[in-house]
Amino acid sequence: MNSLGNTVKTARKKLGMTQAQLANGICSQVTISALEHKNKIPSLKILIAIEKRLNINLLNNTGNINLNKDKSIDTLSEIIHDFKKGNIEQSYNKLISVIDINKIHDESVLTNEICFIVGEYNFLEKGDLNESLYWFNLILNRSTLNKVSITEILTASELGYVYAKQNQIIKAQHYIDLSIQNYKTFVRNNNDDQEVLYKILFKAAHFYNKYLTDQSAALKLINCGLDYLNESNSNTISKYIDNLFFEKAIISSKLHVSKYEVLNYYLFSYFYATALKNETLIKPIKDNISKLGLTKSTLETLQKSLFYKIKQN
């Protein structure tokens, strides 16, 4: 059976196309070279783009991912899109309808996105820590020192939480810190995937606050995320900003910051959670605000003042 790399190389040469021409607008020439000569599998997004440019049924023809014949490769793209929107169980069920999970354990034919979906499903939906460790470690075992992907960074973050659930705090901290270190390096060289940065910093801050009770370190991570937000020129409300302010309120309360300042952070969180329709966060925000013991009129005055400032900015 031909490898993905050989299939791509054969199709490219048949069209009289150079590696640089194939890579143009899709990825780097180095990525194409690594795929053809070392069978280093890139992201599914890149594979789909290569498939369309070469006009080949890449994954089906090589047998690398054993898609059912009546399914299109575009289905995998849709699955990843749904997964990124938070539909974990739905994405997993779609995934196993087009991929035979039992036939994708050979690490040479895996894409990291597929492994991550399976790992997240086992961790967050089934609570199967050992199975999630297996899939997450498959991803990191395939990573290289020269280039780290977003999926690998997210995997390190999730591994930290899996180990924390197993009370292996030292090992958990190692992976949480690895996710922070790698993403800080990544973000300096990339302008996209800012949303992932906020998620990683929020989860890292939550870990330091909950498992290490190091509120000062947690607050630095939160402020780092908020600083990135302030420096970005995006006109849209960023996902996780509500969680960042919520965590900042909780941490600030533990650091004995004034309750009015803590309230401001909760109100910021409430404003953004409402705008993002994050129903799972709105209730705990309200519950925590009620514990501050402020009168209803004071709350309404502060809320109106804060929302006015937000709209002005």
TORKOL-4160 file (C-alpha; in steps of 0.2 Angstrom, whole numbers, padded with zeros to 4 digits, m for minus):
313
<pt num="1" X="0000" Y="0000" Z="0000"/>
<pt num="2" X="0007" Y="0017" Z="m0005"/>
<pt num="3" X="0010" Y="0029" Z="0009"/>
<pt num="4" X="0002" Y="0046" Z="0009"/>
<pt num="5" X="0018" Y="0054" Z="0005"/>
<pt num="6" X="0021" Y="0043" Z="m0010"/>
<pt num="7" X="0003" Y="0046" Z="m0016"/>
<pt num="8" X="0005" Y="0065" Z="m0015"/>
<pt num="9" X="0022" Y="0065" Z="m0023"/>
<pt num="10" X="0016" Y="0054" Z="m0038"/>
<pt num="11" X="0001" Y="0065" Z="m0041"/>
<pt num="12" X="0011" Y="0081" Z="m0040"/>
<pt num="13" X="0024" Y="0075" Z="m0052"/>
<pt num="14" X="0010" Y="0069" Z="m0064"/>
<pt num="15" X="0003" Y="0087" Z="m0064"/>
<pt num="16" X="0021" Y="0094" Z="m0067"/>
<pt num="17" X="0020" Y="0103" Z="m0051"/>
<pt num="18" X="0034" Y="0108" Z="m0039"/>
<pt num="19" X="0033" Y="0106" Z="m0021"/>
<pt num="20" X="0033" Y="0125" Z="m0019"/>
<pt num="21" X="0019" Y="0126" Z="m0031"/>
<pt num="22" X="0009" Y="0113" Z="m0022"/>
<pt num="23" X="0013" Y="0122" Z="m0005"/>
<pt num="24" X="0008" Y="0139" Z="m0011"/>
<pt num="25" X="m0006" Y="0146" Z="0000"/>
<pt num="26" X="m0008" Y="0130" Z="0009"/>
<pt num="27" X="0008" Y="0127" Z="0019"/>
<pt num="28" X="0027" Y="0128" Z="0018"/>
<pt num="29" X="0037" Y="0119" Z="0006"/>
<pt num="30" X="0046" Y="0110" Z="0021"/>
<pt num="31" X="0029" Y="0103" Z="0026"/>
<pt num="32" X="0026" Y="0095" Z="0008"/>
<pt num="33" X="0044" Y="0089" Z="0008"/>
<pt num="34" X="0042" Y="0081" Z="0026"/>
<pt num="35" X="0026" Y="0073" Z="0020"/>
<pt num="36" X="0033" Y="0066" Z="0004"/>
<pt num="37" X="0050" Y="0060" Z="0010"/>
<pt num="38" X="0046" Y="0056" Z="0029"/>
<pt num="39" X="0027" Y="0053" Z="0028"/>
<pt num="40" X="0026" Y="0066" Z="0041"/>
<pt num="41" X="0007" Y="0069" Z="0042"/>
<pt num="42" X="0001" Y="0087" Z="0042"/>
<pt num="43" X="m0015" Y="0094" Z="0049"/>
<pt num="44" X="m0031" Y="0088" Z="0042"/>
<pt num="45" X="m0034" Y="0106" Z="0035"/>
<pt num="46" X="m0018" Y="0105" Z="0025"/>
<pt num="47" X="m0022" Y="0087" Z="0019"/>
<pt num="48" X="m0039" Y="0093" Z="0013"/>
<pt num="49" X="m0032" Y="0107" Z="0003"/>
<pt num="50" X="m0018" Y="0096" Z="m0004"/>
<pt num="51" X="m0031" Y="0084" Z="m0010"/>
<pt num="52" X="m0042" Y="0097" Z="m0018"/>
<pt num="53" X="m0027" Y="0105" Z="m0027"/>
<pt num="54" X="m0021" Y="0088" Z="m0034"/>
<pt num="55" X="m0038" Y="0083" Z="m0038"/>
<pt num="56" X="m0036" Y="0066" Z="m0029"/>
<pt num="57" X="m0046" Y="0056" Z="m0016"/>
<pt num="58" X="m0031" Y="0056" Z="m0005"/>
<pt num="59" X="m0037" Y="0047" Z="0011"/>
<pt num="60" X="m0048" Y="0035" Z="0003"/>
<pt num="61" X="m0036" Y="0029" Z="m0011"/>
<pt num="62" X="m0022" Y="0026" Z="0001"/>
<pt num="63" X="m0032" Y="0018" Z="0014"/>
<pt num="64" X="m0024" Y="0028" Z="0028"/>
<pt num="65" X="m0040" Y="0032" Z="0037"/>
<pt num="66" X="m0052" Y="0019" Z="0030"/>
<pt num="67" X="m0067" Y="0031" Z="0026"/>
<pt num="68" X="m0083" Y="0023" Z="0022"/>
<pt num="69" X="m0086" Y="0024" Z="0003"/>
<pt num="70" X="m0101" Y="0035" Z="0004"/>
<pt num="71" X="m0093" Y="0048" Z="0014"/>
<pt num="72" X="m0084" Y="0063" Z="0008"/>
<pt num="73" X="m0067" Y="0069" Z="0015"/>
<pt num="74" X="m0076" Y="0086" Z="0018"/>
<pt num="75" X="m0086" Y="0077" Z="0032"/>
<pt num="76" X="m0070" Y="0076" Z="0042"/>
<pt num="77" X="m0068" Y="0095" Z="0040"/>
<pt num="78" X="m0086" Y="0098" Z="0046"/>
<pt num="79" X="m0082" Y="0086" Z="0061"/>
<pt num="80" X="m0067" Y="0097" Z="0066"/>
<pt num="81" X="m0077" Y="0113" Z="0064"/>
<pt num="82" X="m0091" Y="0106" Z="0075"/>
<pt num="83" X="m0079" Y="0100" Z="0088"/>
<pt num="84" X="m0071" Y="0118" Z="0089"/>
<pt num="85" X="m0088" Y="0124" Z="0092"/>
<pt num="86" X="m0089" Y="0113" Z="0108"/>
<pt num="87" X="m0100" Y="0099" Z="0101"/>
<pt num="88" X="m0089" Y="0085" Z="0107"/>
<pt num="89" X="m0100" Y="0070" Z="0108"/>
<pt num="90" X="m0109" Y="0075" Z="0092"/>
<pt num="91" X="m0092" Y="0077" Z="0083"/>
<pt num="92" X="m0086" Y="0060" Z="0090"/>
<pt num="93" X="m0101" Y="0051" Z="0084"/>
<pt num="94" X="m0099" Y="0058" Z="0067"/>
<pt num="95" X="m0081" Y="0053" Z="0067"/>
<pt num="96" X="m0084" Y="0035" Z="0071"/>
<pt num="97" X="m0097" Y="0035" Z="0057"/>
<pt num="98" X="m0084" Y="0038" Z="0044"/>
<pt num="99" X="m0068" Y="0031" Z="0052"/>
<pt num="100" X="m0065" Y="0014" Z="0059"/>
<pt num="101" X="m0056" Y="0019" Z="0076"/>
<pt num="102" X="m0049" Y="0001" Z="0077"/>
<pt num="103" X="m0039" Y="0004" Z="0062"/>
<pt num="104" X="m0031" Y="0021" Z="0066"/>
<pt num="105" X="m0019" Y="0016" Z="0080"/>
<pt num="106" X="m0004" Y="0015" Z="0068"/>
<pt num="107" X="0004" Y="0032" Z="0072"/>
<pt num="108" X="0010" Y="0034" Z="0054"/>
<pt num="109" X="m0007" Y="0037" Z="0048"/>
<pt num="110" X="m0015" Y="0047" Z="0061"/>
<pt num="111" X="m0019" Y="0066" Z="0061"/>
<pt num="112" X="m0018" Y="0075" Z="0077"/>
<pt num="113" X="m0035" Y="0082" Z="0076"/>
<pt num="114" X="m0043" Y="0065" Z="0075"/>
<pt num="115" X="m0033" Y="0059" Z="0090"/>
<pt num="116" X="m0038" Y="0075" Z="0100"/>
<pt num="117" X="m0056" Y="0073" Z="0097"/>
<pt num="118" X="m0056" Y="0055" Z="0103"/>
<pt num="119" X="m0045" Y="0060" Z="0118"/>
<pt num="120" X="m0057" Y="0074" Z="0122"/>
<pt num="121" X="m0072" Y="0063" Z="0121"/>
<pt num="122" X="m0065" Y="0050" Z="0132"/>
<pt num="123" X="m0059" Y="0064" Z="0145"/>
<pt num="124" X="m0074" Y="0076" Z="0145"/>
<pt num="125" X="m0089" Y="0065" Z="0140"/>
<pt num="126" X="m0084" Y="0047" Z="0147"/>
<pt num="127" X="m0072" Y="0052" Z="0161"/>
<pt num="128" X="m0061" Y="0038" Z="0155"/>
<pt num="129" X="m0044" Y="0045" Z="0161"/>
<pt num="130" X="m0033" Y="0031" Z="0155"/>
<pt num="131" X="m0041" Y="0030" Z="0137"/>
<pt num="132" X="m0039" Y="0049" Z="0136"/>
<pt num="133" X="m0021" Y="0048" Z="0141"/>
<pt num="134" X="m0018" Y="0035" Z="0127"/>
<pt num="135" X="m0024" Y="0047" Z="0114"/>
<pt num="136" X="m0016" Y="0063" Z="0120"/>
<pt num="137" X="0001" Y="0054" Z="0122"/>
<pt num="138" X="m0001" Y="0048" Z="0104"/>
<pt num="139" X="m0001" Y="0066" Z="0099"/>
<pt num="140" X="0014" Y="0072" Z="0109"/>
<pt num="141" X="0024" Y="0056" Z="0104"/>
<pt num="142" X="0022" Y="0061" Z="0086"/>
<pt num="143" X="0027" Y="0079" Z="0089"/>
<pt num="144" X="0044" Y="0087" Z="0084"/>
<pt num="145" X="0056" Y="0099" Z="0093"/>
<pt num="146" X="0057" Y="0110" Z="0078"/>
<pt num="147" X="0038" Y="0114" Z="0075"/>
<pt num="148" X="0024" Y="0113" Z="0088"/>
<pt num="149" X="0006" Y="0114" Z="0082"/>
<pt num="150" X="m0009" Y="0121" Z="0090"/>
<pt num="151" X="m0016" Y="0104" Z="0093"/>
<pt num="152" X="0000" Y="0098" Z="0102"/>
<pt num="153" X="m0001" Y="0114" Z="0113"/>
<pt num="154" X="m0019" Y="0110" Z="0118"/>
<pt num="155" X="m0015" Y="0092" Z="0121"/>
<pt num="156" X="m0001" Y="0097" Z="0133"/>
<pt num="157" X="m0014" Y="0108" Z="0142"/>
<pt num="158" X="m0027" Y="0094" Z="0143"/>
<pt num="159" X="m0014" Y="0081" Z="0148"/>
<pt num="160" X="m0011" Y="0093" Z="0163"/>
<pt num="161" X="m0029" Y="0092" Z="0168"/>
<pt num="162" X="m0030" Y="0073" Z="0166"/>
<pt num="163" X="m0015" Y="0070" Z="0177"/>
<pt num="164" X="m0022" Y="0083" Z="0190"/>
<pt num="165" X="m0038" Y="0072" Z="0190"/>
<pt num="166" X="m0027" Y="0057" Z="0195"/>
<pt num="167" X="m0019" Y="0068" Z="0208"/>
<pt num="168" X="m0002" Y="0068" Z="0199"/>
<pt num="169" X="0001" Y="0086" Z="0202"/>
<pt num="170" X="0019" Y="0087" Z="0198"/>
<pt num="171" X="0017" Y="0079" Z="0182"/>
<pt num="172" X="0001" Y="0089" Z="0179"/>
<pt num="173" X="0011" Y="0105" Z="0182"/>
<pt num="174" X="0024" Y="0100" Z="0169"/>
<pt num="175" X="0012" Y="0099" Z="0155"/>
<pt num="176" X="0002" Y="0114" Z="0160"/>
<pt num="177" X="0019" Y="0124" Z="0160"/>
<pt num="178" X="0024" Y="0116" Z="0144"/>
<pt num="179" X="0007" Y="0122" Z="0136"/>
<pt num="180" X="0011" Y="0140" Z="0141"/>
<pt num="181" X="0029" Y="0139" Z="0136"/>
<pt num="182" X="0025" Y="0132" Z="0119"/>
<pt num="183" X="0011" Y="0144" Z="0115"/>
<pt num="184" X="0020" Y="0160" Z="0120"/>
<pt num="185" X="0033" Y="0154" Z="0107"/>
<pt num="186" X="0020" Y="0150" Z="0095"/>
<pt num="187" X="0010" Y="0166" Z="0096"/>
<pt num="188" X="0026" Y="0177" Z="0093"/>
<pt num="189" X="0027" Y="0169" Z="0076"/>
<pt num="190" X="0009" Y="0168" Z="0071"/>
<pt num="191" X="m0006" Y="0180" Z="0071"/>
<pt num="192" X="m0020" Y="0168" Z="0071"/>
<pt num="193" X="m0027" Y="0156" Z="0084"/>
<pt num="194" X="m0028" Y="0169" Z="0097"/>
<pt num="195" X="m0043" Y="0161" Z="0104"/>
<pt num="196" X="m0033" Y="0146" Z="0109"/>
<pt num="197" X="m0021" Y="0157" Z="0118"/>
<pt num="198" X="m0035" Y="0163" Z="0129"/>
<pt num="199" X="m0041" Y="0146" Z="0132"/>
<pt num="200" X="m0024" Y="0140" Z="0137"/>
<pt num="201" X="m0020" Y="0154" Z="0149"/>
<pt num="202" X="m0037" Y="0153" Z="0157"/>
<pt num="203" X="m0035" Y="0134" Z="0160"/>
<pt num="204" X="m0017" Y="0137" Z="0166"/>
<pt num="205" X="m0023" Y="0150" Z="0178"/>
<pt num="206" X="m0037" Y="0139" Z="0184"/>
<pt num="207" X="m0025" Y="0125" Z="0187"/>
<pt num="208" X="m0013" Y="0136" Z="0197"/>
<pt num="209" X="m0028" Y="0143" Z="0207"/>
<pt num="210" X="m0036" Y="0127" Z="0211"/>
<pt num="211" X="m0023" Y="0114" Z="0212"/>
<pt num="212" X="m0007" Y="0124" Z="0217"/>
<pt num="213" X="m0016" Y="0137" Z="0227"/>
<pt num="214" X="m0004" Y="0150" Z="0219"/>
<pt num="215" X="m0016" Y="0164" Z="0216"/>
<pt num="216" X="m0002" Y="0177" Z="0212"/>
<pt num="217" X="0004" Y="0166" Z="0198"/>
<pt num="218" X="m0014" Y="0162" Z="0192"/>
<pt num="219" X="m0017" Y="0181" Z="0192"/>
<pt num="220" X="m0002" Y="0184" Z="0181"/>
<pt num="221" X="m0008" Y="0172" Z="0168"/>
<pt num="222" X="m0025" Y="0180" Z="0168"/>
<pt num="223" X="m0018" Y="0197" Z="0166"/>
<pt num="224" X="m0007" Y="0190" Z="0152"/>
<pt num="225" X="m0022" Y="0185" Z="0143"/>
<pt num="226" X="m0031" Y="0201" Z="0145"/>
<pt num="227" X="m0016" Y="0211" Z="0139"/>
<pt num="228" X="m0016" Y="0200" Z="0123"/>
<pt num="229" X="m0034" Y="0205" Z="0121"/>
<pt num="230" X="m0031" Y="0223" Z="0123"/>
<pt num="231" X="m0016" Y="0223" Z="0111"/>
<pt num="232" X="m0027" Y="0214" Z="0098"/>
<pt num="233" X="m0037" Y="0225" Z="0085"/>
<pt num="234" X="m0051" Y="0213" Z="0084"/>
<pt num="235" X="m0069" Y="0220" Z="0082"/>
<pt num="236" X="m0077" Y="0205" Z="0089"/>
<pt num="237" X="m0079" Y="0199" Z="0106"/>
<pt num="238" X="m0066" Y="0185" Z="0110"/>
<pt num="239" X="m0072" Y="0168" Z="0116"/>
<pt num="240" X="m0065" Y="0165" Z="0134"/>
<pt num="241" X="m0064" Y="0183" Z="0139"/>
<pt num="242" X="m0079" Y="0180" Z="0150"/>
<pt num="243" X="m0070" Y="0165" Z="0158"/>
<pt num="244" X="m0054" Y="0176" Z="0160"/>
<pt num="245" X="m0064" Y="0189" Z="0170"/>
<pt num="246" X="m0073" Y="0177" Z="0180"/>
<pt num="247" X="m0057" Y="0168" Z="0185"/>
<pt num="248" X="m0049" Y="0185" Z="0189"/>
<pt num="249" X="m0064" Y="0189" Z="0201"/>
<pt num="250" X="m0062" Y="0173" Z="0210"/>
<pt num="251" X="m0043" Y="0175" Z="0212"/>
<pt num="252" X="m0044" Y="0193" Z="0217"/>
<pt num="253" X="m0056" Y="0188" Z="0230"/>
<pt num="254" X="m0044" Y="0176" Z="0238"/>
<pt num="255" X="m0031" Y="0189" Z="0237"/>
<pt num="256" X="m0042" Y="0200" Z="0248"/>
<pt num="257" X="m0045" Y="0214" Z="0234"/>
<pt num="258" X="m0059" Y="0225" Z="0238"/>
<pt num="259" X="m0076" Y="0218" Z="0235"/>
<pt num="260" X="m0080" Y="0233" Z="0223"/>
<pt num="261" X="m0065" Y="0228" Z="0212"/>
<pt num="262" X="m0070" Y="0210" Z="0213"/>
<pt num="263" X="m0088" Y="0215" Z="0208"/>
<pt num="264" X="m0081" Y="0225" Z="0193"/>
<pt num="265" X="m0073" Y="0209" Z="0186"/>
<pt num="266" X="m0089" Y="0199" Z="0189"/>
<pt num="267" X="m0099" Y="0212" Z="0180"/>
<pt num="268" X="m0086" Y="0212" Z="0165"/>
<pt num="269" X="m0088" Y="0193" Z="0165"/>
<pt num="270" X="m0107" Y="0194" Z="0165"/>
<pt num="271" X="m0107" Y="0207" Z="0151"/>
<pt num="272" X="m0097" Y="0196" Z="0140"/>
<pt num="273" X="m0105" Y="0179" Z="0145"/>
<pt num="274" X="m0122" Y="0187" Z="0140"/>
<pt num="275" X="m0115" Y="0193" Z="0124"/>
<pt num="276" X="m0107" Y="0176" Z="0120"/>
<pt num="277" X="m0123" Y="0167" Z="0126"/>
<pt num="278" X="m0113" Y="0157" Z="0138"/>
<pt num="279" X="m0127" Y="0151" Z="0149"/>
<pt num="280" X="m0116" Y="0139" Z="0159"/>
<pt num="281" X="m0106" Y="0154" Z="0166"/>
<pt num="282" X="m0120" Y="0166" Z="0169"/>
<pt num="283" X="m0128" Y="0157" Z="0184"/>
<pt num="284" X="m0112" Y="0155" Z="0194"/>
<pt num="285" X="m0108" Y="0173" Z="0191"/>
<pt num="286" X="m0124" Y="0179" Z="0198"/>
<pt num="287" X="m0122" Y="0167" Z="0213"/>
<pt num="288" X="m0105" Y="0174" Z="0217"/>
<pt num="289" X="m0111" Y="0192" Z="0215"/>
<pt num="290" X="m0125" Y="0188" Z="0227"/>
<pt num="291" X="m0112" Y="0182" Z="0240"/>
<pt num="292" X="m0103" Y="0199" Z="0240"/>
<pt num="293" X="m0117" Y="0206" Z="0251"/>
<pt num="294" X="m0120" Y="0222" Z="0241"/>
<pt num="295" X="m0137" Y="0230" Z="0240"/>
<pt num="296" X="m0148" Y="0229" Z="0224"/>
<pt num="297" X="m0147" Y="0247" Z="0221"/>
<pt num="298" X="m0128" Y="0248" Z="0223"/>
<pt num="299" X="m0127" Y="0233" Z="0211"/>
<pt num="300" X="m0138" Y="0241" Z="0198"/>
<pt num="301" X="m0128" Y="0258" Z="0199"/>
<pt num="302" X="m0111" Y="0249" Z="0197"/>
<pt num="303" X="m0118" Y="0238" Z="0183"/>
<pt num="304" X="m0125" Y="0253" Z="0173"/>
<pt num="305" X="m0109" Y="0263" Z="0175"/>
<pt num="306" X="m0098" Y="0248" Z="0170"/>
<pt num="307" X="m0108" Y="0244" Z="0154"/>
<pt num="308" X="m0108" Y="0262" Z="0149"/>
<pt num="309" X="m0089" Y="0262" Z="0150"/>
<pt num="310" X="m0088" Y="0245" Z="0140"/>
<pt num="311" X="m0099" Y="0252" Z="0126"/>
<pt num="312" X="m0089" Y="0268" Z="0126"/>
<pt num="313" X="m0073" Y="0258" Z="0123"/>
